[in-house]
């Protein structure tokens, strides 16, 4: 730091020193002394008038990184911004403004934003104009997006939706869609419906990606893709499904093979979309209402999908806490859906490795139970399970299952078996052998075991001779995770 300060004070290697100093402040977290910080602020303000545009740009960045919100620095940035003629520098001044008191300057900044949104652009200045618009919209109070709010109202519209579903559950999900028009595809199940609210109650889907019939694809060129997003087709589609005033906040979710090209593509699409939309749309990755999902294909177009942040989905509202290894609730729901023919109403249920309670929660959703007990040797998991599943007939007990005793037998045992990502398989095999030896102490002879296993070969090999697997439910295409419905042979 001292060397950079000395260089700048003496006019040596100014451009290089400013760039290196900005990089160090961004990444190191090093704290400046108040004396050094004040010296850098004075130098930064002075450098805003340098002849070299890259020096001016780095000086603005430096002022943005320093904890100086004085009126003098704010005025210096505004003056430099308003007089700057080099386009690639202008956004740097704006990026240094958030967090400052801009009350006296907001009208000017709003006027500038309005001008840019209506000013014709050329191929030569498009990139820098978009960067300036983007920087302006991120300053609180400059654009109206901060006060906007939209509510999803398209539940009865004619919707075509790709429900993203685990490939192992696609047929199960499609069957539950009843008479709706549907098609099983690689990513899940495409459904056309005008009764969306009803279909959303299915507990197996993970994402609902809306398809715009007149804009299923967008060009792979970023600027041409932006024309589609900011165009009338998408505008009409969104207005028919959203209620609310003000700017609509969105983000771009690009799914492609080249990570290096991703950020560049997303930046260009979002900046050009903001400009072309003229204030109707604003890119807001941290606080968005709509996601435009652009997925790369093998051709020269990308697949377009729309996700609505306000879509009503309270299926797993109970799941406030999780622990490492917690089963995903859609997986637990799919297992319980598949196990329904083997479950009985008013049953007494035990989960011997309950974790945060997801399996028991989904068992309660699958049908009425008389009582349920969750057991786990990990105390924090039990506390989280008690937060997640609050019911008069459900109890959670902090205890090792192999030391657990109960006065009555259970009709069902449902559990996600403990597993290790790595480790000796003989330890896992021992766990399964101990589990099955203890099982008759808790499971009625006519009872049912619903067991999720991440070690399927060990699980199948561990089933004792007096029990049998009546159904295996694959949970991953590669076959390493599955659920098993197991019963005593005389009741299978």
C-alpha positions in Angstrom: 0.0 0.0 0.0 2.7 2.4 1.0 4.5 1.9 -2.3 1.4 2.6 -4.3 0.7 5.7 -2.3 4.3 6.9 -2.9 4.0 6.2 -6.7 0.8 8.2 -7.0 2.0 11.1 -4.9 5.1 11.3 -7.1 3.4 10.7 -10.4 5.2 7.4 -11.1 3.5 4.4 -12.8 0.1 6.0 -12.1 -2.1 3.8 -14.3 -0.5 0.6 -13.1 -0.5 1.6 -9.4 -4.1 2.6 -9.5 -5.1 -0.7 -11.1 -3.1 -2.8 -8.7 -4.4 -0.8 -5.7 -8.0 -1.3 -6.8 -7.4 -5.1 -7.2 -5.8 -5.3 -3.8 -8.6 -3.5 -2.0 -11.2 -5.7 -3.7 -9.6 -9.0 -2.8 -7.4 -8.7 0.3 -9.8 -7.1 2.7 -6.8 -5.1 4.0 -7.8 -2.1 6.2 -6.3 1.3 5.5 -5.3 3.6 8.2 -7.4 6.7 8.4 -4.4 8.7 7.3 -3.7 6.6 4.2 -7.4 6.4 3.3 -7.7 10.2 3.4 -4.5 10.5 1.2 -6.0 8.1 -1.3 -9.3 10.0 -1.4 -7.5 13.2 -2.2 -5.4 11.5 -4.9 -8.5 9.8 -6.3 -10.4 13.1 -6.7 -7.4 14.7 -8.3 -7.0 11.8 -10.8 -10.6 12.2 -12.0 -9.3 15.0 -14.1 -6.3 13.1 -15.5 -5.7 13.1 -19.3 -5.5 9.3 -19.5 -9.1 7.9 -19.6 -7.9 4.6 -18.0 -6.5 6.6 -15.1 -9.9 8.4 -14.7 -11.7 5.1 -14.7 -9.5 3.5 -12.1 -9.6 6.7 -10.0 -13.4 6.4 -9.9 -13.1 2.7 -9.0 -10.7 3.6 -6.2 -13.2 6.2 -4.8 -15.9 3.5 -4.9 -13.8 1.1 -2.8 -12.8 3.6 -0.1 -15.2 4.3 2.8 -15.6 7.9 2.0 -19.1 9.2 1.5 -18.3 12.9 1.8 -20.3 15.4 -0.2 -17.0 16.6 -1.8 -16.3 13.1 -3.2 -19.9 12.6 -4.4 -19.8 16.0 -6.1 -16.5 15.2 -7.7 -17.8 11.9 -9.1 -21.0 13.6 -10.5 -19.0 16.4 -12.1 -16.6 13.9 -13.7 -19.5 11.8 -14.9 -21.4 14.7 -16.5 -18.3 16.0 -18.3 -16.9 12.6 -19.4 -16.7 12.2 -23.2 -15.1 8.7 -23.2 -17.9 6.2 -23.2 -16.1 3.3 -21.6 -15.3 5.4 -18.5 -18.7 6.8 -17.7 -20.1 3.7 -16.0 -17.2 3.6 -13.5 -18.3 6.9 -12.0 -21.8 5.5 -11.5 -20.6 2.3 -9.9 -18.9 4.4 -7.2 -22.2 6.2 -6.3 -24.5 3.6 -4.5 -24.5 4.1 -0.8 -24.0 7.9 -1.1 -26.5 10.7 -0.4 -27.6 11.6 -3.9 -30.7 13.6 -3.1 -29.5 16.7 -4.9 -28.4 14.7 -8.0 -31.2 12.1 -8.5 -33.2 14.3 -10.9 -30.1 14.7 -13.1 -29.4 10.9 -13.0 -33.0 10.1 -13.8 -33.0 12.5 -16.7 -29.8 10.9 -18.0 -31.3 7.4 -17.8 -34.4 8.5 -19.7 -32.2 10.1 -22.4 -30.1 6.9 -22.8 -33.2 4.7 -23.0 -34.5 6.8 -25.9 -31.3 7.6 -27.7 -30.6 5.6 -30.8 -27.5 3.4 -30.5 -24.9 2.1 -33.0 -22.9 -1.1 -33.1 -19.9 1.0 -31.9 -21.5 2.5 -28.8 -24.1 -0.2 -27.9 -21.9 -2.0 -25.4 -20.9 1.1 -23.4 -24.4 2.6 -23.5 -25.8 -0.6 -22.1 -23.2 -0.6 -19.3 -24.1 3.0 -18.4 -27.9 2.1 -18.3 -27.2 -0.9 -16.2 -25.1 1.1 -13.7 -27.8 3.8 -13.5 -30.6 1.4 -12.8 -28.6 -0.1 -9.9 -28.5 3.3 -8.0 -31.4 3.4 -5.5 -33.9 6.1 -6.4 -32.8 6.5 -10.0 -35.0 3.9 -11.6 -38.5 3.1 -10.3 -37.9 -0.7 -10.1 -37.3 -0.4 -6.4 -41.0 0.3 -5.8 -42.4 -2.3 -8.2 -44.2 -5.4 -7.2 -45.9 -8.0 -9.4 -48.2 -10.8 -8.4 -48.6 -14.0 -10.5 -52.3 -14.3 -11.6 -52.0 -16.7 -14.5 -53.4 -19.8 -12.8 -56.3 -20.1 -15.2 -54.5 -19.0 -18.3 -53.7 -21.4 -21.1 -50.2 -22.4 -19.9 -47.7 -24.8 -21.3 -45.2 -25.8 -18.7 -42.2 -28.0 -18.4 -42.3 -29.5 -15.0 -38.8 -30.5 -14.1 -39.0 -33.9 -12.6 -36.4 -36.6 -11.6 -36.2 -38.8 -14.6 -37.1 -41.8 -12.4 -40.4 -40.3 -11.5 -41.5 -38.9 -14.9 -44.1 -41.6 -15.5 -45.5 -41.3 -12.0 -45.8 -37.6 -12.4 -47.4 -37.8 -15.8 -50.0 -40.3 -14.5 -50.9 -37.9 -11.7 -51.6 -35.2 -14.3 -54.8 -37.0 -15.2 -56.5 -35.8 -18.4 -54.2 -32.8 -19.0 -52.3 -32.8 -22.3 -48.8 -34.0 -21.5 -45.6 -35.3 -23.0 -42.7 -36.9 -21.3 -39.4 -35.3 -22.4 -35.8 -35.4 -21.3 -36.1 -32.7 -18.7 -39.4 -33.8 -17.2 -43.0 -33.6 -18.4 -44.5 -30.9 -20.6 -48.1 -30.2 -19.6 -50.7 -27.9 -21.2 -53.3 -26.8 -18.7 -55.8 -24.2 -17.6 -56.0 -25.5 -14.1 -52.5 -24.8 -13.0 -53.3 -24.3 -9.3 -54.6 -27.9 -9.0 -51.6 -29.4 -10.8 -49.1 -27.5 -8.7 -50.2 -29.5 -5.6 -48.3 -32.5 -7.0 -45.4 -33.0 -4.7 -42.9 -34.5 -7.1 -41.9 -31.7 -9.4 -38.9 -29.4 -8.7 -39.3 -26.5 -11.1 -42.1 -25.2 -13.3 -40.6 -23.7 -16.4 -43.2 -21.9 -18.6 -43.0 -22.2 -22.3 -44.0 -19.2 -24.5 -45.6 -20.9 -27.6 -44.7 -18.0 -29.9 -41.1 -17.8 -28.5 -40.0 -21.3 -27.7 -36.5 -20.4 -28.9 -34.3 -17.3 -29.0 -31.2 -16.7 -31.2 -27.9 -17.7 -29.8 -26.6 -14.2 -30.6 -26.9 -12.1 -27.4 -28.2 -8.9 -29.0 -30.8 -10.8 -31.0 -31.9 -12.8 -28.0 -32.4 -9.5 -26.2 -34.8 -8.3 -28.9 -37.0 -11.3 -28.2 -37.0 -10.8 -24.4 -37.8 -7.1 -24.8 -40.3 -7.6 -27.6 -44.1 -7.5 -27.7 -44.6 -11.3 -27.6 -42.9 -11.7 -24.3 -44.3 -8.5 -23.0 -47.9 -9.6 -23.8 -47.2 -13.1 -22.3 -46.0 -11.6 -19.0 -48.7 -9.0 -18.8 -51.4 -11.7 -19.1 -49.9 -13.6 -16.1 -48.7 -10.8 -13.8 -50.6 -8.1 -12.0 -48.8 -5.0 -10.7 -47.3 -1.7 -11.7 -43.8 -0.5 -12.3 -40.7 -2.0 -13.7 -40.5 -5.8 -13.8 -37.3 -7.1 -12.3 -35.7 -10.1 -14.0 -32.6 -12.2 -14.2 -31.0 -14.3 -16.9 -30.2 -18.0 -16.1 -28.0 -19.3 -19.0 -27.5 -23.0 -19.3 -24.6 -23.7 -21.5 -21.4 -25.8 -21.8 -18.9 -23.0 -21.9 -18.6 -21.3 -18.5 -16.1 -18.8 -19.9 -18.7 -17.5 -22.4 -21.6 -17.5 -19.9 -20.9 -14.3 -18.1 -20.2 -12.4 -21.3 -23.4 -13.7 -22.9 -25.6 -12.9 -19.8 -24.1 -9.4 -19.5 -24.8 -8.5 -23.1 -28.3 -10.0 -23.1 -29.3 -8.2 -19.9 -27.9 -4.9 -20.8 -29.4 -4.9 -24.3 -32.8 -6.1 -22.9 -32.8 -3.2 -20.4 -32.1 -0.7 -23.1 -34.6 -2.1 -25.6 -37.3 -2.4 -23.0 -37.1 1.3 -22.3 -37.7 0.9 -18.5 -40.3 -1.8 -18.6 -37.7 -4.5 -17.6 -34.6 -4.2 -15.5 -32.0 -6.8 -14.7 -31.9 -7.4 -11.0 -30.1 -10.7 -10.2 -30.4 -10.3 -6.5 -34.1 -9.4 -6.3 -36.0 -10.7 -9.3 -39.6 -11.5 -10.1 -39.0 -13.4 -13.3 -36.2 -15.6 -14.6 -35.5 -16.0 -18.3 -33.9 -19.4 -18.6 -31.9 -19.6 -21.8 -30.6 -23.1 -22.5 -28.0 -23.9 -25.2 -28.9 -26.4 -27.9 -26.9 -28.1 -30.6 -28.2 -25.6 -33.2 -28.0 -21.9 -33.6 -30.9 -21.2 -31.3 -31.4 -21.5 -27.5 -34.4 -22.8 -25.7 -36.3 -20.2 -23.8 -38.2 -20.8 -20.5 -39.8 -18.4 -18.0 -39.9 -19.0 -14.3 -42.1 -16.8 -12.0 -40.7 -16.1 -8.5 -44.3 -15.4 -7.3 -45.7 -18.7 -8.3 -47.6 -20.1 -5.3 -45.8 -23.1 -3.9 -46.2 -23.9 -0.3 -45.9 -27.7 -0.6 -42.8 -27.9 1.6 -43.4 -24.9 3.8 -42.9 -27.1 6.8 -39.2 -27.6 5.9 -37.5 -24.8 7.7 -34.5 -26.7 8.9 -32.2 -29.3 7.3 -29.1 -31.3 8.2 -26.3 -32.7 6.1 -27.6 -35.7 4.2 -31.3 -34.6 4.4 -33.4 -36.2 1.7 -34.8 -33.7 -0.8 -38.6 -33.4 -0.1 -39.6 -34.2 -3.7 -37.7 -37.5 -3.4 -39.4 -38.3 -0.1 -42.7 -37.4 -1.6 -42.1 -39.6 -4.6 -41.1 -42.5 -2.4 -44.3 -42.2 -0.4 -46.4 -41.8 -3.5 -45.0 -45.1 -4.9 -45.4 -46.8 -1.5 -49.1 -45.9 -1.0 -50.4 -49.3 -2.0 -48.4 -50.8 0.9 -49.3 -48.2 3.5 -52.4 -48.3 5.8 -54.4 -45.5 7.4 -54.2 -45.0 11.2 -50.9 -46.7 11.3 -48.2 -46.3 13.9 -45.0 -45.1 12.2 -41.3 -45.1 13.2 -38.3 -43.4 11.5 -35.2 -44.8 13.2 -32.8 -42.3 11.5 -35.1 -39.4 11.2 -32.7 -36.5 10.6 -34.7 -33.3 10.2 -38.0 -35.2 9.9 -38.6 -35.0 6.1 -39.6 -38.7 5.7 -42.1 -38.5 8.5 -43.5 -35.2 7.2 -44.1 -36.7 3.8 -45.5 -39.9 5.3 -48.1 -37.7 7.0 -48.9 -36.0 3.7 -49.4 -39.5 2.1 -52.2 -40.6 4.4 -53.6 -40.4 7.9 -51.5 -41.9 10.7 -52.3 -42.6 14.3 -48.9 -41.7 15.7 -45.3 -41.3 14.6 -41.9 -41.4 16.3 -38.6 -40.1 15.0 -35.4 -41.3 16.5 -31.9 -39.9 15.8 -28.6 -40.0 17.8 -27.7 -36.5 16.5 -29.2 -34.0 18.9 -29.3 -30.9 16.5 -31.2 -33.0 14.0 -33.9 -33.8 16.6 -34.2 -30.1 17.4 -34.6 -29.3 13.7 -37.2 -32.1 13.3 -39.2 -30.6 16.1 -39.2 -27.3 14.3 -40.2 -28.9 10.9 -42.9 -31.3 12.1 -45.2 -29.9 14.7 -48.1 -32.2 15.4 -49.8 -33.7 18.5 -49.3 -37.2 17.4 -45.6 -36.9 16.3 -42.7 -37.3 18.8 -38.9 -36.9 18.2 -36.5 -38.7 20.5 -32.8 -38.0 20.8 -31.4 -41.5 21.0 -29.3 -44.1 19.1 -31.8 -46.4 17.4 -29.9 -49.5 18.5 -30.5 -48.5 22.1 -34.1 -47.5 21.5 -37.0 -49.3 23.2 -40.7 -48.9 22.8 -43.7 -50.5 24.5 -45.7 -51.1 21.3 -44.9 -52.4 17.8 -45.1 -50.3 14.6 -47.1 -50.8 11.5 -44.6 -49.0 9.3 -41.0 -48.1 9.5 -40.0 -45.4 7.0 -36.4 -44.1 6.9 -33.6 -42.6 4.8 -30.7 -44.9 5.8 -27.4 -43.2 7.0 -24.7 -43.2 4.3 -21.2 -42.1 3.7 -19.9 -40.3 0.6 -16.7 -42.2 1.2 -15.5 -44.8 3.6 -15.2 -48.5 4.1 -18.1 -50.5 2.7 -17.8 -53.1 5.5 -18.9 -50.5 8.1 -22.0 -49.8 6.0 -22.7 -53.5 5.6 -22.4 -53.9 9.4 -24.9 -51.0 9.9 -27.4 -52.7 7.6 -27.0 -56.1 9.3 -27.5 -54.6 12.8 -30.5 -52.7 11.5 -32.3 -55.8 10.1 -31.5 -57.8 13.2 -33.2 -55.2 15.4 -36.1 -54.7 13.0 -38.3 -57.5 14.4 -38.2 -55.7 17.8 -40.2 -52.8 16.3 -42.0 -53.9 13.1 -45.2 -55.9 13.3 -45.2 -59.1 11.3 -47.8 -57.6 8.9 -45.9 -54.3 8.8 -44.0 -52.6 6.0 -40.5 -51.2 5.8 -40.0 -48.2 3.4 -36.2 -47.7 3.2 -34.2 -45.3 1.1 -30.7 -46.4 0.5 -27.6 -44.8 -1.0 -25.9 -48.2 -0.9 -28.3 -50.3 -3.0 -26.1 -53.4 -3.4 -25.4 -53.6 0.3 -29.1 -53.0 1.0 -30.3 -55.8 -1.2 -27.7 -58.2 0.1 -28.6 -57.4 3.7 -32.3 -58.3 3.5 -32.7 -61.4 5.8 -34.2 -64.7 4.5 -37.5 -64.1 6.4 -38.1 -60.8 4.6 -38.4 -59.9 0.9 -38.3 -56.9 -1.3 -41.8 -56.4 -2.8 -40.8 -53.3 -4.8 -37.7 -51.4 -5.7 -38.1 -47.7 -6.6 -35.1 -46.3 -8.5 -34.3 -42.7 -7.4 -31.3 -42.1 -9.7 -30.8 -43.2 -13.2 -27.4 -44.6 -12.5 -29.0 -46.9 -9.9 -26.9 -46.0 -6.8 -29.9 -44.6 -4.9 -33.2 -46.4 -4.5 -36.1 -47.0 -2.2 -37.2 -50.4 -1.1 -40.6 -51.7 0.0 -39.8 -54.7 2.3 -42.1 -57.0 4.2 -41.9 -60.3 6.0 -42.3 -63.1 3.6 -45.5 -64.6 5.0 -47.2 -61.2 4.5 -45.6 -60.1 1.2 
